Amino acid sequence: MRLIFTSRFNRFQTINATQAWSLFLTGCQKDDSLGKNPMIGKYVTVAILGALIAQILESILLAS
């Protein structure tokens, strides 16, 4: 289902993190490619933030 092109979405429907990541990763084609569980989106967000923070810390430590 293309959530972004429906009339429901145009009425400022709220989406959860899983739907947001699914839309981002599929190029706005499907909102359920990662599943229906809202915790999956939170895990993806935490994993990406953790990797980003680890990379920043590594670059700071190597530059010192």
Long-range contacts (C-beta under 8 A, 24 or more apart in sequence): 1-30, 1-31, 1-32, 2-28, 2-29, 2-30, 3-30, 3-31, 4-28, 4-31, 16-41, 17-41, 17-42, 17-44, 17-45, 18-42, 18-44, 21-45
